[in-house]
Each structure stands twice: as structure tokens, then as C-alpha cells.
Amino acid sequence: MNRFLMGAAALALGAGGAMAADVKIGVSLGFTGPLESMAPPMLKGVELAAKEATGSGKFLKGDSLSVVQADNTCSDAAASVAAVERLVTSDKVSGIVGGMCSGETIASLEKVAVPNGMVMIAPSATSPALTTIEDRGFFFRTSPSDARQGEVMADIILSRGIKTVAVTYTNNDYGKGLAESFRTAFEKKGGKITIVAAHDDGKADYSADVGALAAAGGEALVVAGYVDQGGSGIVRGSLDAGAFDSFVFVDGMITQALVDKFGADLEKSFGQMPSSEGESHDRYLAAAKTAGFDGSAVFSGEAYDAAALLIMAMQAAGSTDPKLYKDKVMDIANAPGEKIMAGELAKALELIAAGKDIDYVGASAVEFVEPGESAGTYREVDFKGGKQNTVGFR
């Protein structure tokens, strides 16, 4: 090495010990498919966290963060596996926010993430099956399991004086798991279910499905489906046939797209979605508004938190190697430590670098239970006046 190059190298080392790097975070969401209307505000949440950490100048050695997105389609396991494999092998990401739907998450986790030692933090994959999956410590989720949602939904329905319901669910891991957890909880609490019937996404006509549900009857119809697919098809068919006028919606249905499609027809309907309340959540909503997107959209806050946890775990490990930082995620998420609100990633990175403990609250009031998933708070909503309204939290 000539003297000029040696001098330049010495200056670089003196300035910070190593040149700053660009660390890539992958985002595996269904940008097309049955939940495509949910994906944009979730992506915006991830981008907000990455921009916040990069702007602080406190991430690792002043490293920057960039976001690489991949379309997993939400419903096609093979497409999801291919998308995540590209993120890992071609794009060389250091962590992944995703998947989005439960079935494709299971597939990409088992076939790509675990074999390659890649951390995935899912903001919206809620199947109870993911609680017991063999993940070797590489999988977490900021959304609660549907075992919890089933309990909450049963309580909400019964609190409204409704004793009998029909249930339709999308025919996949998410729908099956949620329908079964709800059935167990509702019947245990004294409710009666007239029918539990699967529906397939992508059909042009749901009249036969609606006919079977109507024949069974019930004071309301629980729709455990997807707003951009069969769930809305069932609702439209039910309204057109006069079969039901009161619907109970799960998280996969509650978006602005639902209100745009049905508006005033939802006057007697209600449901629940993962969400939280309080100062930290309000800070996220304000930051999202400044950034030009709706932070109250379902799973947007959970996506922000997933990205934030990846970033802070890397900081705690002093490394972007998933095999090293995976063991820091639970420490960052839970007490003891100084509470970190949404929008305080700079503060968190500084405290971690100083060797201090933090307790991340974030946009969704993060509190992990073993084996690395959110304990869960839900927002109860209704649609009176043709708009989505918050009733309370459970």
C-alpha cells in the first residue's frame, strides 16, 4: 500500500474506526392479493422506523438503514417462499419484517428463514399455529395470537346481547385457527354457533355460501376473512340477499376499504383489531400524520414496532448478524429498563450503546410473552354513521 493510501486508511479509522454501512431491512408483505389494501400503511410504518434510526446517526457506527420490499401475495406460499429467499440470498437483508398472512409466513419461515438463520418479525401473522412452530429463536410477532382474538371477540359479541351467530372463515391457516379459537371461547361462555363454514377466496359468486349461512341463521354473521377477497364477497352476497344485516368483523376485514365498499350498510356491524391506546400510540399517530399516512390503519403500528425491534436488537448485539442479535429481541421488548415510546429510537439507541436496559413500548404497547409474541390489546370498533369508530379497548 502506498503512503497516500495508508494515510487515507488511517484517517478513516481515526474518524470512526470503520466506514459506515447501509444495513438492509426486508419487508415481506402482500402488496397484491387478499390484503393488498392493508400493505401500504404497514410498509410506511417500517420506513418511518428506518428513517428515524438513520436520521439519529446513532445506529451502530453511524450506519444507515434502507428498506427492501418483496411481494409475498399473502395467499400463495410458493410466492412467499420465493420472495423471502430473494430477500435473504440476493438482497442480503439483515432482518425481515414479515410475513403478513399466517400460511405464507409458516412456509417462508420453515423453508427459508430458519434454514438460513434469518430473523423474521411478523406484524400481522396471527395463527395460533405460529406459537408452537419450531423456529429456533428466529421468529417473533408484534401481533397477538388469534387464540386471544377469539376470546376478545366472544366477549364483545356477548356484551352486545347477541347469543347466536353464524361463522364463515377464509379457508386457510388464519381463518381456520381464528374460527376454532372463537368457537371454543364463545360456546364456553354460553353462546350458540349455528354453523361454521369455510369460504374460498377468488370466487365471482358467493350466493351458495350465503345460502348455507342464511339457512343456519343467527343474530349476526362473524366474517373471519379478507377485506380484498372472499370476506367482502360474503358481505355483499348477504346484503344483496337480505340474509344478514349485522356482521362481526375480524382484523383481516377492518380497513378503510371496508367502509368504502359498504358504508351505511354497516350500521349494525362491529368488530375488533389489534391496537393500543395511550401516549406512545398517540405519538405514533402524530408521526405518521406528519409523514403523510394513516398510522391508525390496522397493523401499521405493529409493522413500525417490528422494524424498531430489529434495529434495537442489532444495536444491543453490536452486530447485524441475525444469529447474534436474535437473542436480544426479548430483552429489548420487555422490562426492566427505561420505557421507550414511539418516536424515541434515537434515545433508545443511545441508551443501548451506553449499556443501559430499555423497555420498548412503541406504537402497539409491546410486551412479549414466550415464545416471542405480543400479549395483545384490541380496539373494539363499530361503523355507525357509515364510518369506523373506536368504541373502546380490551
N, C-alpha and C positions, 0 to 999 in steps of 0.2 A: 504494500500500500504506500503511495507517495505521501510526502509530508502534507500536501494540501488536503487529501482525503482523510488522513489521520487527524488533522486539525478539525475538520468538519465533523468527524465522528465524535471527537472529544467534546465539541460544542453541543452536539445533540444530546450526548449523555449528561452533560452538565446542566442542560435546560430541563431535563426531567427524567433522565435515566433510560428512556426509551421513547420512540416516536409513538404518537397517539394512533390508535387503530379505529377502524369502523367495525362495530360489532352488529351483526345482523340478527334481528328477531323475526322468525317466520310467523305468519298468520294463516292458519288453515280454517277457512270458513266457507259456507255455502253461498257464494256470490251469485250462483244460479241455483235453481231448484226450489223446494217447497218452503224455504225460509229466506229467500233472497231479499225480501224487504227488511229483514232484521239485520243483515250483514253490514250495511254501510255504517250505521252508528256504532257498531261493535268495533269495526276497523278504526273509526275515528278515535275511539277510546284508547286503543293501542298506540296509535300515532301520537296522541296527546301525551301519554306517559313517556314515550321515547323522546319526544321533543323537549319535554320538561327536564328529563335527566341530562340530555345532551347540553341543553342551554345552561345548566348549572355549572358545567365544567368540572364537576366533582366525581364523575363516574370513572372508576379505576384510575388510569393515568391521563385523565382528560380525554378519554376515548369518546367517540361519537356513537350514536345508535341509529340504525336505519331499519325500516320495516319492509319485509318482502312478503307479498301476499300470494296465496295459492287457492284456487277454487276447488273445494272438495265436493261440491254439488249437494252435500248434506245427505243425499239418499243413496248414492252409489258407492259402495265400499271399495270397489276396484279403483274408481276415480280418486277416492280419498287416499288410498294407499299410494297411488302414483304421484299425487300432489305432494304428500308428505315426504316421499322418497326423493322427489326433486329438491325440496327444501333442504333436506339433510345432505344429500350426496352432491348436488350440483350447486345450489346456492350457498352451501356451507353456513347455515344459520347456527347460532349458539343456543337457541331455545325456541320453543313453539307455543304460541297462543292458539289453542285448538285441541281437538276438533269442536264441531258445532253440534251435530246430531250424534246420538249415542251409538248407533250401529257402526257408522263410519269411524267414529272415534275408537271403538273397540278394535276394529280391523287395522287401522293405521298404527295404533299403539302396539298391538301384538306383532304385526308384521314388519314394522319399520322402527318405531321409536325405541322400544325395549331392546331389540337385537343390536341397534346402533348406539345404545346408550345416550338417547336424547330425551331431555325433559320436555314434557307437554303439560301445560296448564289449561284446562278446558273451562271456558266461561259459561257454557250452556249445555253441555252433555250431562243429562240428569238421571239416566237409567240407574236403578239400584244395582244392576249387574256390575257396574264400574267400581262399586265399593269393595268387591272381593276379587277383582281381577289381579292376576299375577303381574305386577308392574315393576318389581324390583326397585321401588322407590323413585321411579322416573315420572310418575303421573300424579297430578293434583287437579282439583277443580274448585273454582270460586263460586260455582252454583251449588245449591244444596241438592241432595238426592231426592228423587221423586217419592221415596218412602216417606219423606217429610211432607212433600206437597200433597200426597194423598190424604194424610191426616188433617192438614190445614183445610183442604177443600171440603172434606166431610164436615168439619166444624162450621165452616161458613154456610154451607147449604142448610144444615140443621138449625143454625141460628136464625135463618130466614123463614123457619116454619115449614120447610119443604121436607117431606118424608119419603117420597118415592121419585126415583129418577131412572131414565134410560141412559145407557152409556155407549158411545161409539168411540173407537180409537183407531189411529193410523196403524196399519199392520206392520209394525217393526219393533225393535227393542224398546225404543222410547215409549211408544203407545202401549205396548203390552205391559211393561213394567209399571207405568203410571196407572193404567186401568186396574191392574191387580192390587196395587197398594191402596187405591181409593176404595175398591170393593171391600177389601178386608177392614179398613177403618170405618167405612160407612155402615156396614152391617153390624160391626161390633158395637157401634154407638146407637143402634136401633133403627137405622134407615133400611129401606127396601129398594132393591135394584130390580127393575122389570126385565132388563135384557142387557147383556154386554156383547157388543158386536163389532168386529173389525171392519174397517173400510180400506180400500186400496187407493193410493194417490194416482193422479193422472187420468182419471176416468172423465168422460164427457157427460155422463148421465148418472146421477146418484138416486134416481127415483126408486129403484128396487131396495137400496139400503134404507132410504127414508120410510118406505112402506113397511119394512120389518120393524123398524123402531117405533113407528106410529101404532102398529098393531099391538105392540107390547105395552105402550102407554107410559105414563109418568107425568109428574107435575112439571118437570124440566128435563132437558136433554143435556147431558155432560158431553162436551166435544173435546176429546183429547187428540187433537190433530194439528195440522199445519195450516197457517193462515193463507199461504200462497198455493195451497193444493186442496186435498180432499176435505179438510176441515171446513173450508168455506163452501165447497160444493155441497156438503151435507146441510149447512145452514141455509143456503139458497134453496135447495130442494125442499127443506122443511117449511120454509116461509111460503114458497110457491104453492105447496100442497095443503097449507094450513095445519100441518102436523104438530108443530111446536111453535110457541112464541116466546118461550123463556129458555135461555141457553146458559150453561155454566162453562166458562172458558178457562183453559189451562194456559201456561206460559207460552206455548207454541202458537197460540192464537191471538194473544193480546198485543197488537201493534196499531199504529195509526191506519195501516192498510185495512184492518177490520172495520174501523169506524168509517173509513172512506167507502167501503163496499156496502155497508148495511145501515149506517146512520141511525135514523129514528126507529128502525125495526128492532133495535136492541134495547128498547126502553125497559123491558123487564129482565134483562140479562145482566150477568155479573161474572166475576172470576177472580183469579189471583195470579201474581207473578213475583218472582224473586226481586226484592228491593229492600231498601232500608230507609231510615229517616235520621234526622239529627244534623249537627253542624258539619260533619265531614261529608255527608251526602250532599248537603246544600252547597258546599264548596265545589264539589264536582259538577253539579248542575250549572253553577255560575261559570266555571272554567270552560265547560262545554259550550255554553251560550256564547262566550267570548270567541271561542274557536269556530263558531258557526254551525253547530249541530245540536241535536236534542239529546242531552245526557239522560233524560228520563226514559228513553227507549229501552225496552226490555233487553237485559244482558249487556248494555253498553258499559255500565259501571263495573260489571264483573270482568269485562274484557280489559278495561283500564287497570283493574287490580291484578289481573293475571300478568300483564306486562310489567307492572310495577314490582311484583314479587320476583319475577325472573331477574330484573335489573338489580334489585336489592340483594338477592341471594348471590349473584355474581360478585357484587361488591363485598359481601361478607366473606366469601371464599377467596377473594383476590384473584379470581380466575373466571374465564368464560367457558371452562370445560364442564359440561353437564354432569360428568361423573363426580366432580368435586363439589359443585355448588348445590346439587340436589339435596344434600344433607343439611343445607342452611335454610331451606324454604319454610319448614315448620317453625324454626326459631324466629324468623323474621315476622311470621304471621301472628304469633301469639305472645302473650305476656310471659315473663316480665320484660319491662323496658318502657322507654318513653313513647307515648302514643303518637302515631304519625297519621295526620289527616290527609285526605285527598289534596293534591297541590303542594305537598310538603316533601317531595322526593329529594330536593336539594338538601334539606335539613336531615333527612334520613341517611343520605349518602355520606354526609359529613360526620354524623354520629357513628355510623358503622365504621368508617375509616379510622375514627378515634378509639375503636374497640368497645363502644358502648352498645348496650342492648336497646332494641326498639320493639314496639308492639304495633304492627301495622293495622290501622282501622280502614282507611281507604274509602272508596265510594260505596262499598256494599257491606260495611261493618264486618270486615273479615275476621273470622275466628274459626280456626281449623280444628276438626276432630280427626282422630285416626280413622282411615289411613291417609289423611291429607285432603279432606274435603270440607266445604263450608257447613257450619251448623244450620244456618239458614233463617232468614227473616223474609216474610212475604207481605206484599201490598195487596189489600183487597180493593177491587175496583168495581164500579158499575158504569152504565152507559146512558144514564138519564140525560135527556135533552140532546141526544144524538152525539154525545162526546164522551170521552173516557174521563172518569172522575175517581179520585182516591177516596175510599171510604175509611180506611184505617190500616193498621199493620198488625201482623200476627207472628 
